[in-house]
Amino acid sequence: MSTTALSPVTARSTRTLTLLRDALLPILLVAEVILFGLAAPDFLSASNLANVVINSADLALLAAGMTLVVLLAGIDVSVGPMLGVVAWVGASLFVAGLPPVLVVLASVLLGGLLGAVNAGLIVGGRISPIIATLGTAAIFKTVLFVLWNSTDVFAGPVVPMLGPARAGGIPLVGLVVLLAFGIFAYVLRHRVFGRRLFAIGNDAEGARLLGVPVGRTSFVAYVLVGALVGLAALIYVGRVGVVQATAGQELTLPAIAAVVVGGTSILGGEGGVLRTLGGLVFIALLQNGVVLMGVPPLWNGVLVGLAVALAVAFDVLTRRILDKRIGAQK
């Protein structure tokens, strides 16, 4: 946000507030590491940190996809149930003997197709993203329950890099996550598609008047979310080893939390996947540290929900203050 047109006092206070907002997550991460490191001796061990990477890799890909649609000022609350459907199909194909490469392709394509369903409702049907994806979330839950039919599907990792395999103690799935985040960070910063996401999130109507294909860009973003869900579903299968009727449903809230805690604005137009990666680290370490401290896992949901509420409130508050200060100078 440019402050060149503001008075010196307003410009300084605006920069200070912006710096404070950007510094909040690193401060919280340091405090978190110190707290859990002192309270749980095994927290900072290499083995535990590797387990955190393995256990959060599927969530990481969901959060990366979620970032794209939140930048549009949209959201997708169907990612968890969508993952469950794709996980069941992917695990079933793998158990049936389909070659791993084809299982991966089928899962990514199915995820993209389900993402296209959301995109069609939102872009074509002009339905609010929250309403459209709430509806499809309910549909995906029902579809998974019907497919499951009281029979769990057991499967191992489709390929080693989508499972708990390690090389020199480093989880291979972590490399997959870093590659995905690197690609999308490059796209958001250096490609036209990324610039269009930011433009639409800041002012969809203004972007349309400038010639940005708002509908097509939004459609592609939701399809990409689905494709990432497809890949995450196979990581989920490799991590959990079984697909049940509730598979993936616990991942939607943490995915949203990673995005908003990382600093991508729920109002759209500001943020990025590298910020989401920071938010993901915070959420993953929080969930792990709480368990190591002996707190019942039930409280994980409470803590993640609280983190989401505070992050959104902080984002909305700081943006209102900045907008008022800029508006007062016009």
C-alpha positions as protocol buffer text, in pm:
chain_id: "A"
residue {
  index: 1
  type: MET
  ca { x: 0 y: 0 z: 0 }
}
residue {
  index: 2
  type: SER
  ca { x: 154 y: 328 z: -106 }
}
residue {
  index: 3
  type: THR
  ca { x: 182 y: 610 z: 147 }
}
residue {
  index: 4
  type: THR
  ca { x: 344 y: 871 z: -80 }
}
residue {
  index: 5
  type: ALA
  ca { x: 31 y: 1089 z: -91 }
}
residue {
  index: 6
  type: LEU
  ca { x: -14 y: 1093 z: 287 }
}
residue {
  index: 7
  type: SER
  ca { x: 107 y: 1349 z: 539 }
}
residue {
  index: 8
  type: PRO
  ca { x: 439 y: 1258 z: 710 }
}
residue {
  index: 9
  type: VAL
  ca { x: 269 y: 1172 z: 1041 }
}
residue {
  index: 10
  type: THR
  ca { x: 2 y: 959 z: 879 }
}
residue {
  index: 11
  type: ALA
  ca { x: 258 y: 789 z: 656 }
}
residue {
  index: 12
  type: ARG
  ca { x: 476 y: 698 z: 954 }
}
residue {
  index: 13
  type: SER
  ca { x: 187 y: 565 z: 1160 }
}
residue {
  index: 14
  type: THR
  ca { x: 58 y: 369 z: 860 }
}
residue {
  index: 15
  type: ARG
  ca { x: 399 y: 211 z: 802 }
}
residue {
  index: 16
  type: THR
  ca { x: 427 y: 128 z: 1172 }
}
residue {
  index: 17
  type: LEU
  ca { x: 88 y: -43 z: 1174 }
}
residue {
  index: 18
  type: THR
  ca { x: 174 y: -235 z: 859 }
}
residue {
  index: 19
  type: LEU
  ca { x: 508 y: -347 z: 1004 }
}
residue {
  index: 20
  type: LEU
  ca { x: 336 y: -455 z: 1325 }
}
residue {
  index: 21
  type: ARG
  ca { x: 86 y: -660 z: 1128 }
}
residue {
  index: 22
  type: ASP
  ca { x: 363 y: -825 z: 927 }
}
residue {
  index: 23
  type: ALA
  ca { x: 574 y: -895 z: 1237 }
}
residue {
  index: 24
  type: LEU
  ca { x: 294 y: -1049 z: 1440 }
}
residue {
  index: 25
  type: LEU
  ca { x: 321 y: -1402 z: 1300 }
}
residue {
  index: 26
  type: PRO
  ca { x: 702 y: -1431 z: 1338 }
}
residue {
  index: 27
  type: ILE
  ca { x: 666 y: -1310 z: 1698 }
}
residue {
  index: 28
  type: LEU
  ca { x: 395 y: -1567 z: 1766 }
}
residue {
  index: 29
  type: LEU
  ca { x: 603 y: -1843 z: 1604 }
}
residue {
  index: 30
  type: VAL
  ca { x: 904 y: -1765 z: 1822 }
}
residue {
  index: 31
  type: ALA
  ca { x: 684 y: -1755 z: 2134 }
}
residue {
  index: 32
  type: GLU
  ca { x: 521 y: -2083 z: 2035 }
}
residue {
  index: 33
  type: VAL
  ca { x: 854 y: -2261 z: 1983 }
}
residue {
  index: 34
  type: ILE
  ca { x: 990 y: -2134 z: 2315 }
}
residue {
  index: 35
  type: LEU
  ca { x: 673 y: -2232 z: 2505 }
}
residue {
  index: 36
  type: PHE
  ca { x: 640 y: -2582 z: 2365 }
}
residue {
  index: 37
  type: GLY
  ca { x: 1018 y: -2636 z: 2366 }
}
residue {
  index: 38
  type: LEU
  ca { x: 1026 y: -2573 z: 2741 }
}
residue {
  index: 39
  type: ALA
  ca { x: 701 y: -2756 z: 2821 }
}
residue {
  index: 40
  type: ALA
  ca { x: 765 y: -3065 z: 2605 }
}
residue {
  index: 41
  type: PRO
  ca { x: 1131 y: -3177 z: 2580 }
}
residue {
  index: 42
  type: ASP
  ca { x: 1068 y: -3384 z: 2265 }
}
residue {
  index: 43
  type: PHE
  ca { x: 903 y: -3095 z: 2079 }
}
residue {
  index: 44
  type: LEU
  ca { x: 1222 y: -2974 z: 1907 }
}
residue {
  index: 45
  type: SER
  ca { x: 1363 y: -3319 z: 1835 }
}
residue {
  index: 46
  type: ALA
  ca { x: 1439 y: -3397 z: 1470 }
}
residue {
  index: 47
  type: SER
  ca { x: 1210 y: -3698 z: 1482 }
}
residue {
  index: 48
  type: ASN
  ca { x: 914 y: -3497 z: 1611 }
}
residue {
  index: 49
  type: LEU
  ca { x: 963 y: -3216 z: 1361 }
}
residue {
  index: 50
  type: ALA
  ca { x: 980 y: -3470 z: 1078 }
}
residue {
  index: 51
  type: ASN
  ca { x: 652 y: -3618 z: 1202 }
}
residue {
  index: 52
  type: VAL
  ca { x: 498 y: -3269 z: 1200 }
}
residue {
  index: 53
  type: VAL
  ca { x: 595 y: -3232 z: 833 }
}
residue {
  index: 54
  type: ILE
  ca { x: 448 y: -3572 z: 743 }
}
residue {
  index: 55
  type: ASN
  ca { x: 127 y: -3515 z: 938 }
}
residue {
  index: 56
  type: SER
  ca { x: 64 y: -3168 z: 793 }
}
residue {
  index: 57
  type: ALA
  ca { x: 160 y: -3223 z: 427 }
}
residue {
  index: 58
  type: ASP
  ca { x: -196 y: -3287 z: 308 }
}
residue {
  index: 59
  type: LEU
  ca { x: -315 y: -2984 z: 504 }
}
residue {
  index: 60
  type: ALA
  ca { x: -38 y: -2778 z: 342 }
}
residue {
  index: 61
  type: LEU
  ca { x: -166 y: -2845 z: -10 }
}
residue {
  index: 62
  type: LEU
  ca { x: -523 y: -2764 z: 93 }
}
residue {
  index: 63
  type: ALA
  ca { x: -402 y: -2436 z: 241 }
}
residue {
  index: 64
  type: ALA
  ca { x: -205 y: -2350 z: -74 }
}
residue {
  index: 65
  type: GLY
  ca { x: -518 y: -2394 z: -284 }
}
residue {
  index: 66
  type: MET
  ca { x: -731 y: -2207 z: -31 }
}
residue {
  index: 67
  type: THR
  ca { x: -494 y: -1911 z: -61 }
}
residue {
  index: 68
  type: LEU
  ca { x: -577 y: -1870 z: -429 }
}
residue {
  index: 69
  type: VAL
  ca { x: -951 y: -1832 z: -371 }
}
residue {
  index: 70
  type: VAL
  ca { x: -914 y: -1620 z: -57 }
}
residue {
  index: 71
  type: LEU
  ca { x: -704 y: -1379 z: -263 }
}
residue {
  index: 72
  type: LEU
  ca { x: -1013 y: -1353 z: -485 }
}
residue {
  index: 73
  type: ALA
  ca { x: -1217 y: -1261 z: -174 }
}
residue {
  index: 74
  type: GLY
  ca { x: -1372 y: -1609 z: -204 }
}
residue {
  index: 75
  type: ILE
  ca { x: -1349 y: -1927 z: 2 }
}
residue {
  index: 76
  type: ASP
  ca { x: -1394 y: -2302 z: -35 }
}
residue {
  index: 77
  type: VAL
  ca { x: -1531 y: -2482 z: 271 }
}
residue {
  index: 78
  type: SER
  ca { x: -1576 y: -2805 z: 78 }
}
residue {
  index: 79
  type: VAL
  ca { x: -1208 y: -2900 z: 59 }
}
residue {
  index: 80
  type: GLY
  ca { x: -1224 y: -3148 z: 348 }
}
residue {
  index: 81
  type: PRO
  ca { x: -1521 y: -3351 z: 223 }
}
residue {
  index: 82
  type: MET
  ca { x: -1385 y: -3322 z: -133 }
}
residue {
  index: 83
  type: LEU
  ca { x: -1058 y: -3476 z: -14 }
}
residue {
  index: 84
  type: GLY
  ca { x: -1255 y: -3762 z: 141 }
}
residue {
  index: 85
  type: VAL
  ca { x: -1424 y: -3847 z: -188 }
}
residue {
  index: 86
  type: VAL
  ca { x: -1100 y: -3836 z: -386 }
}
residue {
  index: 87
  type: ALA
  ca { x: -917 y: -4034 z: -117 }
}
residue {
  index: 88
  type: TRP
  ca { x: -1176 y: -4312 z: -137 }
}
residue {
  index: 89
  type: VAL
  ca { x: -1157 y: -4326 z: -517 }
}
residue {
  index: 90
  type: GLY
  ca { x: -777 y: -4308 z: -523 }
}
residue {
  index: 91
  type: ALA
  ca { x: -736 y: -4574 z: -253 }
}
residue {
  index: 92
  type: SER
  ca { x: -987 y: -4802 z: -428 }
}
residue {
  index: 93
  type: LEU
  ca { x: -806 y: -4768 z: -761 }
}
residue {
  index: 94
  type: PHE
  ca { x: -472 y: -4841 z: -596 }
}
residue {
  index: 95
  type: VAL
  ca { x: -606 y: -5148 z: -415 }
}
residue {
  index: 96
  type: ALA
  ca { x: -758 y: -5267 z: -744 }
}
residue {
  index: 97
  type: GLY
  ca { x: -409 y: -5271 z: -895 }
}
residue {
  index: 98
  type: LEU
  ca { x: -411 y: -4961 z: -1115 }
}
residue {
  index: 99
  type: PRO
  ca { x: -55 y: -4837 z: -1182 }
}
residue {
  index: 100
  type: PRO
  ca { x: 50 y: -4568 z: -932 }
}
residue {
  index: 101
  type: VAL
  ca { x: 104 y: -4305 z: -1203 }
}
residue {
  index: 102
  type: LEU
  ca { x: -252 y: -4351 z: -1325 }
}
residue {
  index: 103
  type: VAL
  ca { x: -384 y: -4338 z: -968 }
}
residue {
  index: 104
  type: VAL
  ca { x: -211 y: -4003 z: -920 }
}
residue {
  index: 105
  type: LEU
  ca { x: -343 y: -3866 z: -1250 }
}
residue {
  index: 106
  type: ALA
  ca { x: -696 y: -3993 z: -1182 }
}
residue {
  index: 107
  type: SER
  ca { x: -700 y: -3839 z: -835 }
}
residue {
  index: 108
  type: VAL
  ca { x: -574 y: -3500 z: -953 }
}
residue {
  index: 109
  type: LEU
  ca { x: -822 y: -3499 z: -1242 }
}
residue {
  index: 110
  type: LEU
  ca { x: -1111 y: -3600 z: -1016 }
}
residue {
  index: 111
  type: GLY
  ca { x: -1016 y: -3325 z: -771 }
}
residue {
  index: 112
  type: GLY
  ca { x: -1003 y: -3075 z: -1056 }
}
residue {
  index: 113
  type: LEU
  ca { x: -1344 y: -3192 z: -1175 }
}
residue {
  index: 114
  type: LEU
  ca { x: -1498 y: -3146 z: -830 }
}
residue {
  index: 115
  type: GLY
  ca { x: -1333 y: -2804 z: -813 }
}
residue {
  index: 116
  type: ALA
  ca { x: -1494 y: -2726 z: -1147 }
}
residue {
  index: 117
  type: VAL
  ca { x: -1834 y: -2807 z: -993 }
}
residue {
  index: 118
  type: ASN
  ca { x: -1770 y: -2539 z: -731 }
}
residue {
  index: 119
  type: ALA
  ca { x: -1644 y: -2302 z: -1000 }
}
residue {
  index: 120
  type: GLY
  ca { x: -1954 y: -2356 z: -1212 }
}
residue {
  index: 121
  type: LEU
  ca { x: -2183 y: -2272 z: -922 }
}
residue {
  index: 122
  type: ILE
  ca { x: -1984 y: -1966 z: -820 }
}
residue {
  index: 123
  type: VAL
  ca { x: -1890 y: -1824 z: -1160 }
}
residue {
  index: 124
  type: GLY
  ca { x: -2171 y: -1956 z: -1379 }
}
residue {
  index: 125
  type: GLY
  ca { x: -2448 y: -1962 z: -1121 }
}
residue {
  index: 126
  type: ARG
  ca { x: -2330 y: -1642 z: -949 }
}
residue {
  index: 127
  type: ILE
  ca { x: -2377 y: -1804 z: -609 }
}
residue {
  index: 128
  type: SER
  ca { x: -2182 y: -1673 z: -311 }
}
residue {
  index: 129
  type: PRO
  ca { x: -1867 y: -1886 z: -261 }
}
residue {
  index: 130
  type: ILE
  ca { x: -1952 y: -1963 z: 101 }
}
residue {
  index: 131
  type: ILE
  ca { x: -2305 y: -2075 z: 10 }
}
residue {
  index: 132
  type: ALA
  ca { x: -2199 y: -2273 z: -297 }
}
residue {
  index: 133
  type: THR
  ca { x: -1920 y: -2460 z: -119 }
}
residue {
  index: 134
  type: LEU
  ca { x: -2131 y: -2523 z: 191 }
}
residue {
  index: 135
  type: GLY
  ca { x: -2377 y: -2692 z: -43 }
}
residue {
  index: 136
  type: THR
  ca { x: -2116 y: -2899 z: -222 }
}
residue {
  index: 137
  type: ALA
  ca { x: -1954 y: -2989 z: 111 }
}
residue {
  index: 138
  type: ALA
  ca { x: -2282 y: -3149 z: 218 }
}
residue {
  index: 139
  type: ILE
  ca { x: -2307 y: -3327 z: -118 }
}
residue {
  index: 140
  type: PHE
  ca { x: -1949 y: -3457 z: -101 }
}
residue {
  index: 141
  type: LYS
  ca { x: -2006 y: -3585 z: 253 }
}
residue {
  index: 142
  type: THR
  ca { x: -2311 y: -3776 z: 134 }
}
residue {
  index: 143
  type: VAL
  ca { x: -2130 y: -3912 z: -172 }
}
residue {
  index: 144
  type: LEU
  ca { x: -1844 y: -4041 z: 46 }
}
residue {
  index: 145
  type: PHE
  ca { x: -2087 y: -4202 z: 288 }
}
residue {
  index: 146
  type: VAL
  ca { x: -2261 y: -4382 z: 0 }
}
residue {
  index: 147
  type: LEU
  ca { x: -1930 y: -4493 z: -151 }
}
residue {
  index: 148
  type: TRP
  ca { x: -1801 y: -4609 z: 186 }
}
residue {
  index: 149
  type: ASN
  ca { x: -2109 y: -4823 z: 256 }
}
residue {
  index: 150
  type: SER
  ca { x: -1977 y: -4944 z: 594 }
}
residue {
  index: 151
  type: THR
  ca { x: -1657 y: -5078 z: 436 }
}
residue {
  index: 152
  type: ASP
  ca { x: -1323 y: -4909 z: 507 }
}
residue {
  index: 153
  type: VAL
  ca { x: -1067 y: -4897 z: 228 }
}
residue {
  index: 154
  type: PHE
  ca { x: -714 y: -4978 z: 342 }
}
residue {
  index: 155
  type: ALA
  ca { x: -420 y: -4863 z: 128 }
}
residue {
  index: 156
  type: GLY
  ca { x: -60 y: -4761 z: 167 }
}
residue {
  index: 157
  type: PRO
  ca { x: 130 y: -4480 z: -4 }
}
residue {
  index: 158
  type: VAL
  ca { x: 63 y: -4476 z: -379 }
}
residue {
  index: 159
  type: VAL
  ca { x: 422 y: -4359 z: -437 }
}
residue {
  index: 160
  type: PRO
  ca { x: 697 y: -4310 z: -173 }
}
residue {
  index: 161
  type: MET
  ca { x: 697 y: -3930 z: -203 }
}
residue {
  index: 162
  type: LEU
  ca { x: 330 y: -3921 z: -103 }
}
residue {
  index: 163
  type: GLY
  ca { x: 384 y: -4125 z: 212 }
}
residue {
  index: 164
  type: PRO
  ca { x: 596 y: -4122 z: 530 }
}
residue {
  index: 165
  type: ALA
  ca { x: 917 y: -4222 z: 348 }
}
residue {
  index: 166
  type: ARG
  ca { x: 1232 y: -4033 z: 445 }
}
residue {
  index: 167
  type: ALA
  ca { x: 1574 y: -3979 z: 290 }
}
residue {
  index: 168
  type: GLY
  ca { x: 1847 y: -3898 z: 541 }
}
residue {
  index: 169
  type: GLY
  ca { x: 1576 y: -3828 z: 797 }
}
residue {
  index: 170
  type: ILE
  ca { x: 1404 y: -3573 z: 571 }
}
residue {
  index: 171
  type: PRO
  ca { x: 1042 y: -3656 z: 483 }
}
residue {
  index: 172
  type: LEU
  ca { x: 1009 y: -3681 z: 106 }
}
residue {
  index: 173
  type: VAL
  ca { x: 655 y: -3546 z: 118 }
}
residue {
  index: 174
  type: GLY
  ca { x: 799 y: -3222 z: 255 }
}
residue {
  index: 175
  type: LEU
  ca { x: 981 y: -3177 z: -75 }
}
residue {
  index: 176
  type: VAL
  ca { x: 651 y: -3215 z: -259 }
}
residue {
  index: 177
  type: VAL
  ca { x: 499 y: -2944 z: -41 }
}
residue {
  index: 178
  type: LEU
  ca { x: 792 y: -2707 z: -89 }
}
residue {
  index: 179
  type: LEU
  ca { x: 780 y: -2760 z: -465 }
}
residue {
  index: 180
  type: ALA
  ca { x: 407 y: -2682 z: -475 }
}
residue {
  index: 181
  type: PHE
  ca { x: 447 y: -2369 z: -266 }
}
residue {
  index: 182
  type: GLY
  ca { x: 745 y: -2258 z: -473 }
}
residue {
  index: 183
  type: ILE
  ca { x: 550 y: -2294 z: -797 }
}
residue {
  index: 184
  type: PHE
  ca { x: 250 y: -2100 z: -670 }
}
residue {
  index: 185
  type: ALA
  ca { x: 467 y: -1832 z: -510 }
}
residue {
  index: 186
  type: TYR
  ca { x: 630 y: -1779 z: -850 }
}
residue {
  index: 187
  type: VAL
  ca { x: 293 y: -1771 z: -1027 }
}
residue {
  index: 188
  type: LEU
  ca { x: 145 y: -1518 z: -786 }
}
residue {
  index: 189
  type: ARG
  ca { x: 446 y: -1288 z: -807 }
}
residue {
  index: 190
  type: HIS
  ca { x: 557 y: -1317 z: -1169 }
}
residue {
  index: 191
  type: ARG
  ca { x: 273 y: -1446 z: -1387 }
}
residue {
  index: 192
  type: VAL
  ca { x: -34 y: -1272 z: -1527 }
}
residue {
  index: 193
  type: PHE
  ca { x: -266 y: -1517 z: -1355 }
}
residue {
  index: 194
  type: GLY
  ca { x: -128 y: -1417 z: -1016 }
}
residue {
  index: 195
  type: ARG
  ca { x: -165 y: -1046 z: -1083 }
}
residue {
  index: 196
  type: ARG
  ca { x: -522 y: -1105 z: -1192 }
}
residue {
  index: 197
  type: LEU
  ca { x: -604 y: -1279 z: -864 }
}
residue {
  index: 198
  type: PHE
  ca { x: -486 y: -976 z: -667 }
}
residue {
  index: 199
  type: ALA
  ca { x: -669 y: -734 z: -896 }
}
residue {
  index: 200
  type: ILE
  ca { x: -997 y: -923 z: -864 }
}
residue {
  index: 201
  type: GLY
  ca { x: -963 y: -952 z: -488 }
}
residue {
  index: 202
  type: ASN
  ca { x: -903 y: -579 z: -452 }
}
residue {
  index: 203
  type: ASP
  ca { x: -1186 y: -469 z: -682 }
}
residue {
  index: 204
  type: ALA
  ca { x: -1360 y: -725 z: -902 }
}
residue {
  index: 205
  type: GLU
  ca { x: -1568 y: -470 z: -1090 }
}
residue {
  index: 206
  type: GLY
  ca { x: -1272 y: -241 z: -1146 }
}
residue {
  index: 207
  type: ALA
  ca { x: -1067 y: -536 z: -1271 }
}
residue {
  index: 208
  type: ARG
  ca { x: -1346 y: -629 z: -1512 }
}
residue {
  index: 209
  type: LEU
  ca { x: -1354 y: -275 z: -1650 }
}
residue {
  index: 210
  type: LEU
  ca { x: -979 y: -296 z: -1708 }
}
residue {
  index: 211
  type: GLY
  ca { x: -1024 y: -607 z: -1919 }
}
residue {
  index: 212
  type: VAL
  ca { x: -936 y: -875 z: -1662 }
}
residue {
  index: 213
  type: PRO
  ca { x: -1130 y: -1197 z: -1738 }
}
residue {
  index: 214
  type: VAL
  ca { x: -1278 y: -1219 z: -1389 }
}
residue {
  index: 215
  type: GLY
  ca { x: -1499 y: -1520 z: -1454 }
}
residue {
  index: 216
  type: ARG
  ca { x: -1233 y: -1729 z: -1627 }
}
residue {
  index: 217
  type: THR
  ca { x: -966 y: -1645 z: -1369 }
}
residue {
  index: 218
  type: SER
  ca { x: -1199 y: -1734 z: -1081 }
}
residue {
  index: 219
  type: PHE
  ca { x: -1299 y: -2057 z: -1253 }
}
residue {
  index: 220
  type: VAL
  ca { x: -936 y: -2164 z: -1295 }
}
residue {
  index: 221
  type: ALA
  ca { x: -859 y: -2079 z: -931 }
}
residue {
  index: 222
  type: TYR
  ca { x: -1131 y: -2311 z: -799 }
}
residue {
  index: 223
  type: VAL
  ca { x: -1023 y: -2588 z: -1038 }
}
residue {
  index: 224
  type: LEU
  ca { x: -666 y: -2554 z: -910 }
}
residue {
  index: 225
  type: VAL
  ca { x: -796 y: -2588 z: -555 }
}
residue {
  index: 226
  type: GLY
  ca { x: -960 y: -2915 z: -658 }
}
residue {
  index: 227
  type: ALA
  ca { x: -643 y: -3042 z: -828 }
}
residue {
  index: 228
  type: LEU
  ca { x: -440 y: -2972 z: -513 }
}
residue {
  index: 229
  type: VAL
  ca { x: -708 y: -3149 z: -309 }
}
residue {
  index: 230
  type: GLY
  ca { x: -664 y: -3449 z: -540 }
}
residue {
  index: 231
  type: LEU
  ca { x: -292 y: -3465 z: -466 }
}
residue {
  index: 232
  type: ALA
  ca { x: -349 y: -3401 z: -96 }
}
residue {
  index: 233
  type: ALA
  ca { x: -597 y: -3690 z: -88 }
}
residue {
  index: 234
  type: LEU
  ca { x: -324 y: -3936 z: -185 }
}
residue {
  index: 235
  type: ILE
  ca { x: -95 y: -3793 z: 82 }
}
residue {
  index: 236
  type: TYR
  ca { x: -381 y: -3841 z: 328 }
}
residue {
  index: 237
  type: VAL
  ca { x: -415 y: -4206 z: 223 }
}
residue {
  index: 238
  type: GLY
  ca { x: -41 y: -4259 z: 260 }
}
residue {
  index: 239
  type: ARG
  ca { x: -44 y: -4098 z: 605 }
}
residue {
  index: 240
  type: VAL
  ca { x: -358 y: -4251 z: 755 }
}
residue {
  index: 241
  type: GLY
  ca { x: -368 y: -4577 z: 561 }
}
residue {
  index: 242
  type: VAL
  ca { x: -745 y: -4608 z: 565 }
}
residue {
  index: 243
  type: VAL
  ca { x: -1041 y: -4417 z: 417 }
}
residue {
  index: 244
  type: GLN
  ca { x: -1357 y: -4401 z: 625 }
}
residue {
  index: 245
  type: ALA
  ca { x: -1687 y: -4216 z: 602 }
}
residue {
  index: 246
  type: THR
  ca { x: -1549 y: -3905 z: 774 }
}
residue {
  index: 247
  type: ALA
  ca { x: -1216 y: -3888 z: 588 }
}
residue {
  index: 248
  type: GLY
  ca { x: -1078 y: -3537 z: 545 }
}
residue {
  index: 249
  type: GLN
  ca { x: -1359 y: -3352 z: 720 }
}
residue {
  index: 250
  type: GLU
  ca { x: -1129 y: -3237 z: 999 }
}
residue {
  index: 251
  type: LEU
  ca { x: -900 y: -3052 z: 757 }
}
residue {
  index: 252
  type: THR
  ca { x: -1120 y: -2765 z: 634 }
}
residue {
  index: 253
  type: LEU
  ca { x: -1090 y: -2539 z: 938 }
}
residue {
  index: 254
  type: PRO
  ca { x: -711 y: -2578 z: 977 }
}
residue {
  index: 255
  type: ALA
  ca { x: -667 y: -2504 z: 605 }
}
residue {
  index: 256
  type: ILE
  ca { x: -858 y: -2178 z: 640 }
}
residue {
  index: 257
  type: ALA
  ca { x: -670 y: -2106 z: 963 }
}
residue {
  index: 258
  type: ALA
  ca { x: -330 y: -2145 z: 795 }
}
residue {
  index: 259
  type: VAL
  ca { x: -432 y: -1891 z: 530 }
}
residue {
  index: 260
  type: VAL
  ca { x: -574 y: -1621 z: 756 }
}
residue {
  index: 261
  type: VAL
  ca { x: -321 y: -1665 z: 1038 }
}
residue {
  index: 262
  type: GLY
  ca { x: -49 y: -1639 z: 775 }
}
residue {
  index: 263
  type: GLY
  ca { x: -173 y: -1294 z: 682 }
}
residue {
  index: 264
  type: THR
  ca { x: -371 y: -1341 z: 363 }
}
residue {
  index: 265
  type: SER
  ca { x: -667 y: -1109 z: 403 }
}
residue {
  index: 266
  type: ILE
  ca { x: -1007 y: -1275 z: 416 }
}
residue {
  index: 267
  type: LEU
  ca { x: -1130 y: -961 z: 237 }
}
residue {
  index: 268
  type: GLY
  ca { x: -917 y: -1048 z: -67 }
}
residue {
  index: 269
  type: GLY
  ca { x: -639 y: -884 z: -264 }
}
residue {
  index: 270
  type: GLU
  ca { x: -357 y: -915 z: -11 }
}
residue {
  index: 271
  type: GLY
  ca { x: -137 y: -1206 z: 93 }
}
residue {
  index: 272
  type: GLY
  ca { x: 28 y: -1504 z: -71 }
}
residue {
  index: 273
  type: VAL
  ca { x: 124 y: -1868 z: -36 }
}
residue {
  index: 274
  type: LEU
  ca { x: 452 y: -1795 z: 145 }
}
residue {
  index: 275
  type: ARG
  ca { x: 251 y: -1621 z: 415 }
}
residue {
  index: 276
  type: THR
  ca { x: 25 y: -1922 z: 422 }
}
residue {
  index: 277
  type: LEU
  ca { x: 329 y: -2144 z: 471 }
}
residue {
  index: 278
  type: GLY
  ca { x: 411 y: -1943 z: 783 }
}
residue {
  index: 279
  type: GLY
  ca { x: 54 y: -1978 z: 905 }
}
residue {
  index: 280
  type: LEU
  ca { x: 67 y: -2350 z: 835 }
}
residue {
  index: 281
  type: VAL
  ca { x: 382 y: -2388 z: 1045 }
}
residue {
  index: 282
  type: PHE
  ca { x: 211 y: -2205 z: 1331 }
}
residue {
  index: 283
  type: ILE
  ca { x: -102 y: -2423 z: 1313 }
}
residue {
  index: 284
  type: ALA
  ca { x: 91 y: -2752 z: 1270 }
}
residue {
  index: 285
  type: LEU
  ca { x: 323 y: -2676 z: 1563 }
}
residue {
  index: 286
  type: LEU
  ca { x: 28 y: -2566 z: 1775 }
}
residue {
  index: 287
  type: GLN
  ca { x: -155 y: -2893 z: 1716 }
}
residue {
  index: 288
  type: ASN
  ca { x: 157 y: -3098 z: 1780 }
}
residue {
  index: 289
  type: GLY
  ca { x: 269 y: -2906 z: 2089 }
}
residue {
  index: 290
  type: VAL
  ca { x: -71 y: -2929 z: 2253 }
}
residue {
  index: 291
  type: VAL
  ca { x: -69 y: -3308 z: 2215 }
}
residue {
  index: 292
  type: LEU
  ca { x: 285 y: -3338 z: 2354 }
}
residue {
  index: 293
  type: MET
  ca { x: 180 y: -3134 z: 2656 }
}
residue {
  index: 294
  type: GLY
  ca { x: -90 y: -3391 z: 2728 }
}
residue {
  index: 295
  type: VAL
  ca { x: -384 y: -3167 z: 2644 }
}
residue {
  index: 296
  type: PRO
  ca { x: -679 y: -3370 z: 2503 }
}
residue {
  index: 297
  type: PRO
  ca { x: -683 y: -3350 z: 2119 }
}
residue {
  index: 298
  type: LEU
  ca { x: -1042 y: -3223 z: 2143 }
}
residue {
  index: 299
  type: TRP
  ca { x: -900 y: -2883 z: 2238 }
}
residue {
  index: 300
  type: ASN
  ca { x: -715 y: -2857 z: 1908 }
}
residue {
  index: 301
  type: GLY
  ca { x: -1034 y: -2749 z: 1736 }
}
residue {
  index: 302
  type: VAL
  ca { x: -1097 y: -2483 z: 2000 }
}
residue {
  index: 303
  type: LEU
  ca { x: -746 y: -2341 z: 1968 }
}
residue {
  index: 304
  type: VAL
  ca { x: -751 y: -2341 z: 1586 }
}
residue {
  index: 305
  type: GLY
  ca { x: -1096 y: -2179 z: 1583 }
}
residue {
  index: 306
  type: LEU
  ca { x: -976 y: -1915 z: 1826 }
}
residue {
  index: 307
  type: ALA
  ca { x: -671 y: -1849 z: 1608 }
}
residue {
  index: 308
  type: VAL
  ca { x: -896 y: -1800 z: 1305 }
}
residue {
  index: 309
  type: ALA
  ca { x: -1130 y: -1563 z: 1488 }
}
residue {
  index: 310
  type: LEU
  ca { x: -845 y: -1349 z: 1624 }
}
residue {
  index: 311
  type: ALA
  ca { x: -661 y: -1342 z: 1290 }
}
residue {
  index: 312
  type: VAL
  ca { x: -971 y: -1233 z: 1098 }
}
residue {
  index: 313
  type: ALA
  ca { x: -1058 y: -972 z: 1360 }
}
residue {
  index: 314
  type: PHE
  ca { x: -703 y: -834 z: 1351 }
}
residue {
  index: 315
  type: ASP
  ca { x: -701 y: -826 z: 970 }
}
residue {
  index: 316
  type: VAL
  ca { x: -1035 y: -648 z: 945 }
}
residue {
  index: 317
  type: LEU
  ca { x: -944 y: -400 z: 1219 }
}
residue {
  index: 318
  type: THR
  ca { x: -606 y: -303 z: 1073 }
}
residue {
  index: 319
  type: ARG
  ca { x: -746 y: -268 z: 722 }
}
residue {
  index: 320
  type: ARG
  ca { x: -1024 y: -41 z: 850 }
}
residue {
  index: 321
  type: ILE
  ca { x: -773 y: 175 z: 1036 }
}
residue {
  index: 322
  type: LEU
  ca { x: -548 y: 202 z: 731 }
}
residue {
  index: 323
  type: ASP
  ca { x: -843 y: 282 z: 503 }
}
residue {
  index: 324
  type: LYS
  ca { x: -967 y: 552 z: 740 }
}
residue {
  index: 325
  type: ARG
  ca { x: -624 y: 714 z: 762 }
}
residue {
  index: 326
  type: ILE
  ca { x: -584 y: 716 z: 386 }
}
residue {
  index: 327
  type: GLY
  ca { x: -941 y: 836 z: 335 }
}
residue {
  index: 328
  type: ALA
  ca { x: -890 y: 1119 z: 580 }
}
residue {
  index: 329
  type: GLN
  ca { x: -602 y: 1249 z: 368 }
}
residue {
  index: 330
  type: LYS
  ca { x: -802 y: 1263 z: 43 }
}
